Amino acid sequence: MSPVLQAFLTIVVGVGLCVGYFYSSNLVLDKFIFPARGPNAGRNINLANAIRPWLFLLPAFAALALYLAYPVIESLRLSLTDRDNGGVFVGLDNYRQMLAEPKFIEALKNNMLWLLVVPALSTAFGLLIAQLTDRLWWGSLAKSLIFMPMAISFVGASVIWKLVYDARPEGTEQIGALNALYTFFTDNPPEIWLTVPFWNNFLLMIVLVWIQTGFAMVILSAALRGIPEETVEAAIVDGANPVHIFFKIKIPQITSTIVVVWTTITITVLKVFDIVFAMTNGQWETQVLANYMFDKLFRANDWGVGSAAAMVIMFLVTPILIWNVINARREFR
């Protein structure tokens, strides 16, 4: 069966099952469980209407339980057991082993470095571009071009930037943009950029900044447009220059949006995997937590330590996610 036909059948069957579920569940509820007839018709109708929303929520709850709650519980169980010895409970031994491994410490340090750099640069560039293009007649075109990387998968973006950093042997034509510039200005041998420890992490971060700047720009541009014009006009009348207006009038009014964008990108950074896997595969001191987890689970077949790494990632992401949801609800109110 061709992939196109398989995808089409999956969509048709999926939609058909959803329609069939909602139709049959409502039919059973109205005709058999709480029929709208007899002396208790009014009470039955009220009960049916109270239950009906839960019929719509039940598939979502089932999916969350199957694809979210169960994997988390199973990962926690695996992180506390030794799978090779019949799943015997070992407590925190897997976590102790993980903390003693230099690769985990390297991954943790690199993730912290990513957290310091990527959210800050992505949010700053997004805010700057949103402000600068807001009053330009070609601003919409510029925003579209800057947002375009968001339509590219992380793996696709990694392949593009891997070609930018590509290094060929000395004496051959350089197809990597960075090395082409490097050899244009100097006769020294070309640099193999991705193999230079520490600095290669920043080269990988550029890829994620390139992608996430468009996301930050769109959200912050909408926030800037929501600032009342009267506030800006009053500041102009009082003699404020554009710099003062931006830092003292606009930014304070969109601080909550900036924080939401920052934390959203932070969550993405904590889970980063594709870029490192596709460009360096964690070599040359570029390991991050998600790649460390992948290596332990699927290469070393060490499910205990791999699951422990997964739990560490979850524990790092969850507080930020909860804070983000609480902040969003507070803003909504």
C-alpha positions, 0 to 999 in steps of 0.5 A, spaced: 500 500 500 502 506 498 504 511 503 499 516 500 493 511 500 495 509 507 495 516 510 488 517 506 485 511 509 488 513 516 484 520 516 478 517 513 478 511 518 480 516 524 474 521 522 469 516 521 471 512 528 470 519 531 463 521 528 461 514 529 463 514 537 459 521 538 453 519 534 452 512 538 454 515 545 449 520 544 444 515 541 445 510 547 445 516 552 438 519 549 434 513 547 436 508 553 440 510 559 436 517 560 430 517 555 426 523 554 419 520 555 415 518 561 414 521 568 422 523 569 423 526 562 425 532 565 430 529 570 432 525 564 434 530 559 438 534 565 442 528 567 443 527 559 445 534 558 450 534 564 453 527 562 454 529 554 460 534 555 464 528 558 462 524 552 466 529 548 472 529 553 472 522 554 477 520 548 481 526 550 482 523 557 483 516 554 489 519 549 492 523 555 492 517 559 495 512 554 500 517 551 502 521 556 500 519 563 502 511 562 509 513 559 511 518 565 509 512 570 512 507 566 519 511 565 519 513 573 518 505 574 524 503 569 528 509 572 527 505 579 528 498 577 534 494 573 531 491 567 537 486 566 535 483 572 528 481 571 526 488 573 528 488 580 527 494 584 534 498 585 531 505 588 536 511 586 542 506 583 540 508 576 540 516 578 547 515 582 550 511 576 548 517 571 550 522 576 557 519 576 558 519 568 562 525 565 557 524 559 551 526 563 555 532 566 557 534 560 550 534 557 547 538 563 552 543 562 551 544 555 543 544 556 544 550 561 549 553 556 543 553 551 538 555 556 542 562 558 543 563 550 538 561 546 531 564 549 535 570 550 537 571 543 531 569 540 526 573 544 531 579 543 531 578 536 524 577 535 522 583 539 527 588 535 525 585 529 517 586 531 519 593 533 523 595 527 518 592 521 512 595 525 512 601 521 515 599 514 511 598 508 515 592 507 515 590 514 510 584 512 514 581 507 520 582 512 516 578 517 514 573 512 521 571 510 524 571 518 518 567 520 519 562 514 524 557 518 519 556 523 516 552 517 522 547 516 523 541 521 529 541 526 532 536 522 531 540 515 534 546 518 540 542 521 542 539 514 541 546 511 546 549 517 551 543 516 552 545 509 553 552 511 559 549 516 561 544 511 569 543 511 572 540 505 580 538 505 585 543 504 586 544 496 579 542 494 573 547 493 569 549 499 562 548 499 560 551 506 559 558 506 563 559 512 569 556 510 568 559 503 569 566 506 574 563 511 579 561 505 577 568 501 580 572 507 586 567 509 590 562 506 590 558 512 587 551 512 579 551 512 576 550 519 572 544 521 567 548 525 563 543 528 569 539 532 571 545 536 569 544 543 565 549 547 564 554 541 561 548 537 555 549 542 554 556 539 554 554 532 549 549 534 545 554 538 545 559 532 540 554 528 535 554 534 535 561 534 534 562 527 528 558 527 525 561 534 526 568 532 520 568 527 516 565 533 518 570 538 517 576 532 510 574 531 507 573 538 511 580 540 509 583 534 501 582 536 503 584 543 506 591 540 500 592 536 496 591 542 499 597 546 494 603 546 496 609 541 494 614 546 499 612 550 505 612 545 502 619 543 502 622 550 509 620 550 511 623 544 507 630 546 511 629 553 518 629 548 520 622 549 524 620 543 523 613 540 528 609 545 525 612 551 518 610 548 520 603 546 524 601 553 519 605 558 513 605 555 512 599 550 516 594 554 513 595 561 506 593 557 508 587 554 513 584 559 508 578 561 508 576 553 515 577 553 516 572 559 511 567 556 515 567 549 521 566 553 519 560 557 516 557 551 522 557 548 526 555 554 521 549 554 523 547 547 531 548 549 530 543 554 528 538 550 532 539 544 534 533 540 534 533 533 539 539 532 545 536 536 543 529 533 543 531 526 549 535 526 554 532 531 551 526 534 553 529 541 560 528 539 566 533 540 563 535 547 556 537 544 552 532 548 545 534 551 540 531 555 535 528 550 541 525 546 544 522 552 537 519 554 537 517 546 544 514 547 542 510 553 536 507 551 537 505 544 544 504 543 547 502 550 540 499 551 540 501 558 533 502 560 534 504 567 539 510 566 536 512 560 529 513 563 532 516 569 535 521 564 528 522 561 525 523 568 530 529 569 528 532 563 521 532 565 523 535 572 526 540 569 521 542 564 514 541 568 515 547 573 516 552 567 510 549 564 506 549 570 508 557 571 507 558 564 500 555 564 498 559 571 501 566 568 497 565 562 490 564 566 492 570 570 493 574 564 486 571 561 482 573 568 
